[in-house]
Amino acid sequence: MRTIIRALRQYRSVSWNRGNYIYDGFVKRQDFWCNIIRWSAYSLSSNVDICRLRHQLNMISRAMWANAVNVTIGEQNEAGPLVEYERRIASGELFDGDACQLGTLGELQRLYNELVEKEDACRLDRYAASKKAGRSRWLWSRFMPQTSYAPVKGLYLYGGVGTGKTMLMDLFLDQLPCSWRKKRIHFHDFMLNVHSCLQKHKGVADPLEVVAGEISDESLLLCLDEFMVTDVADALILNGLFRHLFNNGVILVATSNRAPNNLYEGGLQRDLFLPFIATVKERCVIHEIGSSVDYRKLTSTEQGFYIVGTNLSSLVSRKFQQLVGEHRAVQQDVEVVMGRKLQVPLGANGCAYFSFEELCDRPLGAADYLGLSNKFHTLALEGVPIFGLHNKTGAYRFVTLVDVMYEKKARLLCTAEGTPVKLFERIVTISDAQQIAPRTSSRSKKSDDSDVCVDNELSFAKERTISRLLEMNSREYMERHAEMLAHKQLFRQNH
């Protein structure tokens, strides 16, 4: 019964979402919910399977939203993310959508409609005005500073791991005209570009204003995936940067695992970061994607590339040699970012081999891992340990490495001391730590108890990492990787 009530509440929230997508022209709210309740009561009395009930509710909701699509975007030739979502479900490209994803699509459709309607006012079409005119506006703004907020609010999507945030944002972006000034980029990459540009404009009175001008000249619709602030330098930059970006008319679409109020929680000098949170809440609609389903875990996980155990050097070496093929793996020095070089112990045929200590116990970061993934499509990593207080820094680097590899669709061959869940079980939140029963005098002090790491940020990130490790080891992910390599090889042959 609780399951039914929870499902009904979810669907009610979808149908009442802002009151803009459900119209009396295709369904009467009162009649609809009365019928649902009557049908649910009948199902219970007839011992209908709960899974079947959920499926039927999904089917009803999908039909309801399909009608909503026709009403809300009928004047736009039935275009937009909702229509494309239905098409992909019908073709089998996606699983049947749940209520939470449908509610999010309602927000994305709202944004799509407003952008299309106010395309000229938002200055989205890059060909509507010449580059010369754009440079003139930028030069004029240097002498006559002015605020030019976009007439459309952006969207900040947040939710747990595997809820489909990235897929939904990409689906939305795919429906927009190619001529628009838009950009989709991972947050790690975005901040690396910002730091690089700031270095280039070092000595300017307000380098953040110059960098914001360059970004907005290129892209007025900025889509940032995996918005996550852990670095104090990034935290101090974001407030000033986005104040200038929003003043230049930039519209932000972002996905994150965290609500705006929880960004950079417990970080150094967070009081200087709080104005950024207020700005995001002012310029974006904040929408949570809630789902009990991790779609990454629906893939068929195999055991081929994630190997659990110790002293497996010979095994991972053999597998690495199989990947390299006839090529000879040798030590290489690879340029990663801004002239920095990273020593690769063994590399050949797009594959690189590292021990965990060489890659995650050294002072390396996202920039190094990005440079590495640009050079190598497959990484063999030996000896991933169980994480705890003693190797907390290595855990952070491993989380960043997996994030980068997942974004770049790279392949990970690794040996680890435990399953993905086991690796992080000693990483807990403050609230989790408070629930751990204290040791009594009769209990001996266990080493794993003393090695528990209480870290909210890392504990929050570990769920994403676990989910991604599972997907990266699935048959579907490997097939997509092989297809990507085949396309690259074909492109090289033709050029």
C-alpha positions as CSV (number, residue, x, y, z in Angstrom):
1,M,0.0,0.0,0.0
2,R,2.9,2.4,0.8
3,T,4.3,1.7,-2.6
4,I,1.0,2.7,-4.3
5,I,0.7,5.9,-2.2
6,R,4.2,6.9,-3.0
7,A,3.7,6.3,-6.7
8,L,0.5,8.3,-6.7
9,R,2.2,11.1,-4.9
10,Q,5.0,11.1,-7.6
11,Y,2.5,11.2,-10.4
12,R,0.4,13.9,-8.7
13,S,3.5,16.0,-8.5
14,V,4.2,15.5,-12.2
15,S,0.7,16.4,-13.2
16,W,0.6,19.5,-11.1
17,N,4.1,20.6,-12.0
18,R,3.8,24.4,-12.3
19,G,0.4,23.9,-13.8
20,N,1.7,24.6,-17.3
21,Y,1.8,21.2,-18.8
22,I,-1.6,19.6,-18.0
23,Y,-4.7,21.1,-19.6
24,D,-8.3,20.5,-19.2
25,G,-8.5,19.9,-22.9
26,F,-7.1,16.4,-22.7
27,V,-7.7,15.2,-19.1
28,K,-9.8,16.2,-16.1
29,R,-7.5,16.1,-13.1
30,Q,-10.3,15.1,-10.7
31,D,-11.6,12.4,-12.9
32,F,-8.1,11.2,-13.7
33,W,-7.1,10.7,-10.1
34,C,-10.5,9.2,-9.1
35,N,-10.0,6.6,-11.8
36,I,-6.5,5.9,-10.6
37,I,-7.6,5.5,-7.0
38,R,-10.5,3.2,-8.0
39,W,-8.2,1.1,-10.2
40,S,-5.6,0.8,-7.4
41,A,-8.2,-0.3,-4.9
42,Y,-9.4,-2.9,-7.4
43,S,-5.8,-4.1,-8.0
44,L,-5.2,-4.6,-4.3
45,S,-8.4,-6.6,-3.9
46,S,-7.5,-8.7,-6.9
47,N,-3.9,-9.3,-5.7
48,V,-2.4,-7.6,-8.7
49,D,1.4,-7.6,-8.7
50,I,2.9,-4.3,-7.4
51,C,5.4,-4.3,-10.3
52,R,2.5,-4.5,-12.7
53,L,0.8,-1.6,-10.9
54,R,3.9,0.5,-11.3
55,H,4.2,-0.4,-15.0
56,Q,0.5,0.6,-15.6
57,L,1.0,3.9,-13.7
58,N,4.0,4.6,-15.9
59,M,2.0,3.8,-19.0
60,I,-0.8,6.2,-18.0
61,S,1.7,8.9,-17.0
62,R,3.5,8.6,-20.3
63,A,0.3,8.8,-22.3
64,M,-0.7,11.8,-20.2
65,W,2.6,13.5,-20.9
66,A,2.5,12.7,-24.6
67,N,-0.8,14.6,-24.8
68,A,0.8,17.4,-22.9
69,V,3.5,17.6,-25.4
70,N,1.1,18.0,-28.3
71,V,-0.7,20.8,-26.5
72,T,2.3,22.8,-25.2
73,I,4.4,22.6,-28.4
74,G,1.9,22.0,-31.1
75,E,2.7,25.4,-32.5
76,Q,6.4,24.5,-32.7
77,N,6.0,21.5,-35.0
78,E,6.1,19.1,-32.0
79,A,9.7,19.7,-31.3
80,G,11.6,19.6,-28.0
81,P,13.0,17.2,-25.4
82,L,9.7,15.7,-24.4
83,V,8.9,14.6,-28.0
84,E,12.4,13.2,-28.5
85,Y,12.2,11.3,-25.1
86,E,8.9,9.6,-26.2
87,R,10.5,8.7,-29.5
88,R,13.5,7.1,-27.9
89,I,11.3,5.1,-25.5
90,A,9.1,4.0,-28.4
91,S,12.2,2.8,-30.3
92,G,13.6,1.0,-27.3
93,E,16.7,3.3,-27.0
94,L,15.6,4.2,-23.4
95,F,13.9,2.5,-20.6
96,D,10.3,3.5,-19.8
97,G,10.5,6.8,-18.1
98,D,9.7,7.2,-14.4
99,A,7.7,10.1,-13.0
100,C,10.7,12.0,-11.8
101,Q,12.3,12.0,-15.2
102,L,9.0,13.1,-16.8
103,G,8.8,16.0,-14.3
104,T,12.3,17.1,-15.2
105,L,11.5,16.9,-18.9
106,G,8.6,19.3,-18.2
107,E,11.2,21.8,-16.9
108,L,13.4,21.2,-19.9
109,Q,10.5,21.6,-22.3
110,R,9.6,24.9,-20.5
111,L,13.1,26.1,-21.1
112,Y,13.2,24.9,-24.7
113,N,9.9,26.7,-25.4
114,E,11.0,30.0,-23.9
115,L,14.4,29.9,-25.7
116,V,12.7,29.3,-29.1
117,E,10.2,32.1,-28.4
118,K,12.8,34.6,-27.2
119,E,15.6,33.5,-29.5
120,D,16.2,37.1,-30.8
121,A,16.0,38.7,-27.4
122,C,18.5,36.2,-26.0
123,R,20.9,36.7,-29.0
124,L,21.3,33.0,-29.4
125,D,21.8,32.8,-33.2
126,R,25.4,33.3,-33.9
127,Y,24.6,34.4,-37.5
128,A,22.0,37.0,-36.6
129,A,24.8,39.5,-35.8
130,S,28.3,39.8,-37.2
131,K,31.4,39.1,-35.2
132,K,32.4,42.6,-35.8
133,A,29.2,43.9,-34.1
134,G,29.9,41.5,-31.3
135,R,33.3,42.9,-30.8
136,S,32.0,46.4,-30.9
137,R,29.4,45.6,-28.2
138,W,32.2,44.1,-26.1
139,L,34.4,47.1,-26.6
140,W,31.6,49.5,-25.8
141,S,30.7,47.6,-22.7
142,R,34.3,48.3,-21.4
143,F,33.5,52.0,-21.4
144,M,29.8,51.8,-20.5
145,P,29.3,48.9,-18.1
146,Q,25.7,47.6,-18.2
147,T,23.6,44.7,-17.0
148,S,22.0,42.7,-19.7
149,Y,20.3,39.7,-18.0
150,A,18.8,37.1,-20.4
151,P,15.0,37.3,-20.4
152,V,14.9,33.5,-19.8
153,K,15.9,31.8,-16.6
154,G,18.2,28.8,-16.8
155,L,17.9,25.4,-15.1
156,Y,19.8,23.8,-12.3
157,L,19.1,20.0,-12.1
158,Y,20.3,18.0,-9.1
159,G,19.7,14.5,-7.8
160,G,21.3,11.2,-6.8
161,V,23.6,9.1,-8.9
162,G,22.3,7.3,-12.0
163,T,19.0,9.3,-12.2
164,G,19.7,10.3,-15.8
165,K,20.7,14.0,-15.3
166,T,23.4,14.0,-18.0
167,M,21.2,12.0,-20.4
168,L,18.4,14.5,-20.0
169,M,20.6,17.5,-20.4
170,D,22.2,16.1,-23.6
171,L,18.8,15.2,-25.0
172,F,17.6,18.8,-24.4
173,L,20.8,20.1,-26.0
174,D,20.4,17.9,-29.1
175,Q,17.1,19.5,-29.9
176,L,18.4,23.0,-30.1
177,P,19.4,24.6,-33.5
178,C,23.0,24.1,-34.5
179,S,23.4,27.9,-35.2
180,W,22.9,28.8,-31.6
181,R,25.7,30.0,-29.4
182,K,25.6,27.0,-27.0
183,K,28.3,24.9,-25.3
184,R,28.1,21.7,-23.4
185,I,31.2,20.9,-21.2
186,H,32.0,19.0,-18.1
187,F,32.6,21.2,-15.0
188,H,36.2,19.9,-14.6
189,D,37.0,20.9,-18.2
190,F,35.2,24.3,-17.8
191,M,37.2,25.3,-14.7
192,L,40.5,24.2,-16.3
193,N,39.8,26.4,-19.3
194,V,38.9,29.3,-16.9
195,H,42.2,28.9,-15.0
196,S,44.1,28.8,-18.3
197,C,42.4,32.0,-19.6
198,L,43.0,33.8,-16.2
199,Q,46.7,32.9,-16.6
200,K,46.7,34.3,-20.1
201,H,45.1,37.6,-18.9
202,K,47.3,37.9,-15.8
203,G,47.9,41.6,-15.0
204,V,44.5,42.9,-16.3
205,A,42.5,45.0,-13.9
206,D,39.6,42.5,-13.8
207,P,40.7,39.3,-15.5
208,L,37.4,37.6,-14.6
209,E,35.4,40.2,-16.6
210,V,37.7,39.6,-19.6
211,V,37.3,35.8,-19.3
212,A,33.6,36.1,-18.9
213,G,33.4,38.3,-22.0
214,E,35.3,35.6,-24.0
215,I,33.0,32.8,-22.8
216,S,29.8,34.8,-23.5
217,D,31.0,35.9,-26.9
218,E,31.3,32.2,-27.8
219,S,28.4,30.7,-25.9
220,L,25.3,32.3,-24.4
221,L,23.7,29.0,-23.5
222,L,26.2,27.3,-21.2
223,C,25.5,23.7,-20.2
224,L,27.8,22.4,-17.3
225,D,27.6,18.8,-16.4
226,E,28.5,17.4,-12.9
227,F,28.7,20.8,-11.2
228,M,30.8,20.1,-8.1
229,V,32.9,22.5,-6.1
230,T,35.7,21.1,-3.9
231,D,38.6,23.4,-4.5
232,V,38.9,26.7,-2.7
233,A,40.4,28.4,-5.7
234,D,37.4,27.4,-7.8
235,A,35.0,28.5,-5.1
236,L,36.6,32.0,-4.9
237,I,36.5,32.4,-8.7
238,L,32.9,31.3,-9.4
239,N,31.1,34.2,-7.7
240,G,32.8,36.9,-9.7
241,L,32.9,34.9,-12.9
242,F,29.2,34.1,-13.0
243,R,28.2,37.6,-11.9
244,H,29.9,38.8,-15.2
245,L,28.5,35.9,-17.2
246,F,24.9,36.5,-16.1
247,N,25.4,40.3,-16.7
248,N,26.4,39.4,-20.3
249,G,23.2,37.5,-20.9
250,V,24.5,33.9,-20.3
251,I,21.8,31.3,-19.6
252,L,23.1,28.4,-17.4
253,V,21.9,24.8,-17.5
254,A,23.7,22.7,-15.0
255,T,23.5,19.2,-13.5
256,S,24.8,18.3,-10.1
257,N,24.6,15.7,-7.4
258,R,24.1,18.5,-4.9
259,A,21.4,21.1,-4.3
260,P,22.8,24.7,-4.6
261,N,22.7,25.2,-0.8
262,N,24.9,22.2,-0.3
263,L,27.6,23.1,-2.8
264,Y,31.1,23.5,-1.2
265,E,29.6,22.5,2.1
266,G,32.2,22.8,4.9
267,G,34.8,24.3,2.5
268,L,37.4,26.9,3.4
269,Q,36.2,30.5,3.3
270,R,32.7,29.3,2.3
271,D,31.2,32.7,3.3
272,L,32.8,34.2,0.2
273,F,31.1,31.5,-1.9
274,L,27.6,32.0,-0.6
275,P,26.8,35.0,-2.9
276,F,27.3,32.6,-5.9
277,I,24.7,30.3,-4.5
278,A,22.2,33.2,-4.2
279,T,23.0,34.3,-7.8
280,V,22.4,30.8,-9.2
281,K,19.1,30.6,-7.3
282,E,18.1,34.0,-8.7
283,R,19.0,33.2,-12.4
284,C,18.0,29.5,-12.5
285,V,15.0,27.4,-11.8
286,I,16.1,24.8,-9.3
287,H,14.7,21.3,-9.9
288,E,15.4,18.1,-8.1
289,I,15.4,14.7,-9.9
290,G,14.3,12.1,-7.4
291,S,14.5,8.5,-8.4
292,S,14.8,5.1,-6.7
293,V,16.4,3.7,-9.8
294,D,20.1,3.9,-10.7
295,Y,19.9,3.4,-14.5
296,R,23.6,2.6,-14.6
297,K,23.1,-0.5,-12.5
298,L,20.6,-1.8,-15.0
299,T,23.4,-2.7,-17.4
300,S,24.8,-6.2,-17.4
301,T,27.9,-6.0,-15.3
302,E,30.7,-8.4,-16.1
303,Q,34.0,-9.3,-14.3
304,G,36.4,-8.9,-17.2
305,F,38.0,-5.5,-16.5
306,Y,37.4,-5.0,-12.7
307,I,39.4,-7.7,-10.9
308,V,39.1,-8.2,-7.2
309,G,42.1,-9.6,-5.3
310,T,45.7,-9.0,-4.3
311,N,49.0,-9.9,-5.8
312,L,47.5,-10.0,-9.3
313,S,50.4,-8.2,-11.1
314,S,50.9,-11.0,-13.6
315,L,47.2,-11.3,-14.4
316,V,46.8,-7.6,-15.2
317,S,50.0,-7.5,-17.1
318,R,48.8,-10.3,-19.4
319,K,45.5,-8.5,-19.9
320,F,47.3,-5.3,-20.7
321,Q,49.5,-7.1,-23.2
322,Q,46.4,-8.5,-24.9
323,L,45.0,-4.9,-25.3
324,V,48.3,-3.6,-26.6
325,G,48.5,-6.5,-29.2
326,E,51.6,-6.5,-31.4
327,H,52.8,-3.1,-30.2
328,R,55.6,-2.8,-27.7
329,A,54.8,-1.0,-24.5
330,V,57.5,1.4,-23.3
331,Q,57.9,4.2,-20.8
332,Q,56.6,7.6,-22.2
333,D,56.6,11.2,-21.2
334,V,53.2,12.7,-22.0
335,E,52.4,16.4,-22.0
336,V,49.2,16.8,-20.0
337,V,48.5,20.5,-19.5
338,M,50.2,23.9,-19.9
339,G,53.6,22.3,-20.7
340,R,53.5,19.8,-17.7
341,K,54.6,16.3,-18.5
342,L,53.5,13.1,-16.9
343,Q,55.6,9.9,-16.9
344,V,53.7,6.9,-18.1
345,P,55.5,3.7,-16.9
346,L,54.2,1.7,-19.9
347,G,52.2,2.9,-22.9
348,A,51.4,1.6,-26.4
349,N,48.5,1.4,-28.8
350,G,46.3,3.9,-26.8
351,C,46.8,2.0,-23.6
352,A,48.7,3.1,-20.5
353,Y,49.7,1.1,-17.4
354,F,50.1,2.5,-13.9
355,S,50.2,1.3,-10.3
356,F,47.7,3.0,-8.0
357,E,50.7,4.7,-6.1
358,E,52.0,6.2,-9.3
359,L,48.7,7.8,-10.3
360,C,46.8,8.5,-7.1
361,D,49.4,8.9,-4.4
362,R,51.3,11.6,-6.2
363,P,50.2,15.3,-6.3
364,L,48.1,15.0,-9.5
365,G,44.7,16.4,-10.3
366,A,41.9,16.6,-12.9
367,A,44.1,18.5,-15.4
368,D,46.7,15.6,-15.4
369,Y,44.0,13.0,-15.7
370,L,42.3,14.9,-18.5
371,G,45.6,15.2,-20.4
372,L,46.2,11.5,-19.9
373,S,42.7,10.5,-21.1
374,N,43.2,12.6,-24.2
375,K,46.3,10.5,-25.1
376,F,45.1,7.1,-24.0
377,H,41.6,5.5,-24.4
378,T,42.4,2.6,-22.0
379,L,44.0,2.7,-18.6
380,A,45.3,-0.3,-16.6
381,L,45.5,0.5,-12.9
382,E,47.0,-2.0,-10.5
383,G,46.4,-2.2,-6.8
384,V,43.4,0.0,-5.9
385,P,43.2,-0.2,-2.1
386,I,40.4,-0.1,0.4
387,F,40.0,3.5,1.3
388,G,40.0,5.0,4.8
389,L,41.5,7.8,6.9
390,H,45.1,6.8,6.1
391,N,44.7,7.2,2.3
392,K,41.9,9.8,2.1
393,T,43.8,12.0,-0.4
394,G,44.3,9.0,-2.7
395,A,40.5,8.3,-2.5
396,Y,39.8,11.9,-3.6
397,R,42.2,11.5,-6.6
398,F,40.7,8.1,-7.5
399,V,37.2,9.7,-7.5
400,T,38.4,12.4,-9.8
401,L,40.2,9.9,-12.1
402,V,37.0,7.9,-12.5
403,D,35.0,11.0,-13.1
404,V,37.4,12.1,-15.9
405,M,37.5,8.6,-17.5
406,Y,33.8,8.3,-17.4
407,E,33.3,11.7,-19.1
408,K,35.9,10.8,-21.8
409,K,34.2,7.4,-22.3
410,A,37.6,5.7,-21.6
411,R,38.1,2.1,-20.5
412,L,39.4,1.1,-17.1
413,L,41.2,-2.2,-16.4
414,C,42.0,-2.4,-12.7
415,T,42.8,-4.8,-9.8
416,A,41.3,-3.8,-6.5
417,E,41.3,-5.1,-2.9
418,G,37.5,-5.2,-2.9
419,T,34.3,-4.6,-4.9
420,P,33.4,-0.9,-5.7
421,V,31.2,-0.9,-2.7
422,K,33.8,-2.5,-0.4
423,L,36.4,0.1,-1.5
424,F,34.5,2.9,0.1
425,E,32.7,1.3,3.1
426,R,35.0,3.1,5.6
427,I,34.1,6.5,4.1
428,V,31.2,7.8,6.1
429,T,29.3,11.1,6.6
430,I,29.1,12.9,10.0
431,S,25.6,11.6,10.6
432,D,26.7,8.0,9.8
433,A,29.6,8.3,12.2
434,Q,27.3,9.5,15.0
435,Q,25.2,6.3,14.6
436,I,28.2,4.0,14.9
437,A,28.0,2.5,18.4
438,P,31.0,3.4,20.5
439,R,33.4,0.6,21.5
440,T,33.0,-0.7,25.1
441,S,35.9,-1.8,27.3
442,S,35.1,-5.4,26.4
443,R,35.7,-4.8,22.7
444,S,39.1,-4.7,21.2
445,K,40.1,-1.7,19.1
446,K,39.9,-2.9,15.5
447,S,42.1,-1.4,12.9
448,D,39.2,-0.9,10.5
449,D,37.4,1.1,13.2
450,S,40.3,3.4,13.7
451,D,40.6,3.9,9.9
452,V,37.1,5.1,9.4
453,C,37.2,8.4,7.5
454,V,34.4,10.9,8.4
455,D,34.1,13.2,5.3
456,N,30.8,14.5,4.0
457,E,32.1,15.5,0.6
458,L,34.0,12.3,-0.1
459,S,31.1,10.2,1.2
460,F,28.7,12.0,-1.1
461,A,31.0,11.5,-4.1
462,K,31.6,7.8,-3.4
463,E,28.1,6.8,-4.6
464,R,28.7,8.4,-7.9
465,T,32.1,6.6,-8.2
466,I,30.6,3.2,-7.3
467,S,27.8,3.6,-9.8
468,R,30.3,4.6,-12.6
469,L,32.7,1.8,-11.9
470,L,29.8,-0.6,-12.2
471,E,28.7,0.9,-15.5
472,M,32.3,1.1,-16.9
473,N,32.6,-2.6,-16.4
474,S,29.3,-3.5,-18.2
475,R,29.0,-5.1,-21.6
476,E,27.1,-2.1,-22.9
477,Y,29.8,0.3,-22.0
478,M,32.5,-1.9,-23.5
479,E,30.5,-2.1,-26.7
480,R,30.2,1.7,-26.9
481,H,33.9,2.0,-26.3
482,A,34.7,-0.4,-29.1
483,E,32.3,1.4,-31.5
484,M,34.0,4.7,-30.6
485,L,37.5,3.3,-31.4
486,A,36.2,1.9,-34.7
487,H,34.9,5.3,-35.7
488,K,38.2,7.0,-34.8
489,Q,40.2,4.5,-36.8
490,L,37.9,4.9,-39.8
491,F,38.3,8.7,-39.5
492,R,42.1,8.4,-39.5
493,Q,42.0,6.1,-42.5
494,N,39.9,8.6,-44.5
495,H,42.0,11.6,-43.6
